[in-house]
Amino acid sequence: MRACCGNWKFCVVLFAFVATSALEGNVWAEEGAAPEGLVLTESAICTGVEERLPVGKADAFATGSKVWAWLQFENTGDEVEIQMVWKKDGKSVFSTAVNIKRSKSWRTWSRKKMRKGKDVGPWTVDVVGPGGVVLKTLNFNVTEG
């Protein structure tokens, strides 16, 4: 049985390069990073959005209410699509894609109505960039209202 590609010297050099680069953080440097030029400058979980600004910022909400996840980006790069993934107890419940255009202050949001008897418990909203990179996680709790 041949190991690697049959050229053991090549395999040794390749292994050394990958191991050294991984230790230095070079091979996967872009993984976990936002796209170039994209910065999440502010975020909030709130009860509403008025004039593109969050109102009623909180970390606990009652069932029967609408919960909003609000984001503000600075994007000096190309337009990029992100996902807002709403999770209850770590399981994805709802997701929406939003485009972040080139702007010094691009604001976007999504919302979900919290149902009585079904949505009680801890929630998160993951802000997910290209390649599945989680840029931010927002946390909140829902109680019976």
C-alpha positions in Angstrom: 0.0 0.0 0.0 1.4 3.4 -1.0 1.1 6.2 1.5 0.4 9.7 0.2 1.1 10.1 -3.5 4.1 7.7 -3.8 6.6 10.5 -3.4 7.5 10.4 0.3 9.8 13.5 0.1 6.9 15.5 -1.3 4.6 14.2 1.4 7.1 15.1 4.2 7.5 18.7 2.8 3.8 19.1 2.3 3.1 17.9 5.9 5.7 20.2 7.3 4.3 23.2 5.4 0.7 22.5 6.5 1.7 21.8 10.1 3.8 25.0 10.3 1.3 27.1 8.6 -1.6 25.8 10.8 0.4 26.6 13.9 1.1 30.1 12.6 -2.5 30.5 11.6 -1.7 31.1 7.9 -3.6 28.3 6.1 -7.0 29.0 7.6 -6.5 32.7 8.3 -9.6 33.8 6.4 -11.9 31.2 8.1 -13.8 32.9 10.9 -13.2 36.3 9.5 -15.7 38.7 8.0 -15.4 39.4 4.3 -12.9 42.2 3.5 -14.4 45.6 4.2 -17.4 44.3 6.2 -17.6 45.4 9.9 -20.6 44.8 12.2 -20.6 48.1 14.1 -23.7 47.6 16.2 -26.4 45.1 17.0 -29.4 44.8 19.2 -32.3 42.6 20.2 -35.4 44.8 20.6 -39.2 45.2 20.5 -39.2 47.2 17.3 -37.5 49.3 14.7 -38.4 52.9 14.1 -36.7 55.2 11.5 -34.2 52.3 11.0 -33.2 52.4 14.7 -33.8 49.8 17.4 -36.4 50.6 20.1 -37.1 48.7 23.3 -33.7 47.0 23.6 -33.9 44.1 26.0 -32.6 40.5 26.6 -36.0 39.1 27.8 -39.3 39.1 26.1 -42.8 37.6 26.7 -44.6 35.2 24.4 -47.1 36.9 22.2 -44.6 39.7 21.4 -42.5 40.3 18.3 -38.7 40.2 18.8 -36.5 42.1 16.4 -32.8 41.4 15.6 -31.3 44.7 14.3 -27.8 45.0 12.7 -25.7 47.9 11.5 -22.7 47.4 9.2 -20.0 49.4 7.6 -19.2 47.9 4.3 -16.3 49.3 2.2 -16.2 46.2 0.1 -18.5 44.5 -2.4 -22.1 43.7 -1.6 -22.4 40.6 0.5 -25.2 38.3 1.6 -25.5 37.3 5.2 -27.9 35.0 7.0 -29.8 35.8 10.2 -30.4 32.4 11.8 -32.8 32.3 14.7 -32.3 29.4 17.1 -34.2 28.1 20.1 -32.2 25.8 22.4 -29.5 25.6 19.8 -31.7 24.4 17.0 -32.4 26.5 13.9 -36.0 27.7 13.7 -36.0 30.4 11.2 -33.5 31.9 8.8 -33.5 34.9 6.4 -30.9 36.1 3.9 -30.2 39.8 3.7 -27.8 41.7 1.4 -25.4 44.2 2.8 -24.6 46.8 0.2 -21.5 49.1 0.2 -22.3 51.8 2.8 -20.8 53.6 5.8 -24.0 52.7 7.7 -26.1 49.9 6.3 -28.9 48.8 8.7 -31.0 45.7 8.4 -33.2 43.6 10.6 -35.5 40.6 10.9 -38.3 39.7 13.3 -40.1 36.8 14.8 -43.3 36.5 16.8 -42.9 34.5 19.9 -45.7 32.0 20.2 -47.4 31.1 23.6 -46.5 27.7 24.8 -44.0 27.0 22.0 -41.3 29.6 22.1 -40.4 29.8 25.8 -36.7 29.4 26.6 -33.3 30.6 25.5 -32.8 32.0 22.0 -30.0 33.2 19.8 -29.7 34.9 16.5 -26.5 34.0 14.6 -25.3 36.6 12.1 -23.7 34.3 9.5 -21.4 35.5 6.7 -20.2 33.8 3.5 -18.9 30.3 4.0 -20.8 29.9 7.2 -18.7 32.2 9.3 -20.6 33.3 12.5 -19.9 37.0 12.7 -21.9 37.6 15.9 -24.4 35.8 18.2 -27.1 37.7 19.9 -28.7 36.1 23.0 -32.1 36.6 24.6 -34.7 34.7 26.6 -38.5 34.3 26.1 -40.8 33.8 29.1 -44.5 32.9 29.2 -46.6 36.1 28.8 
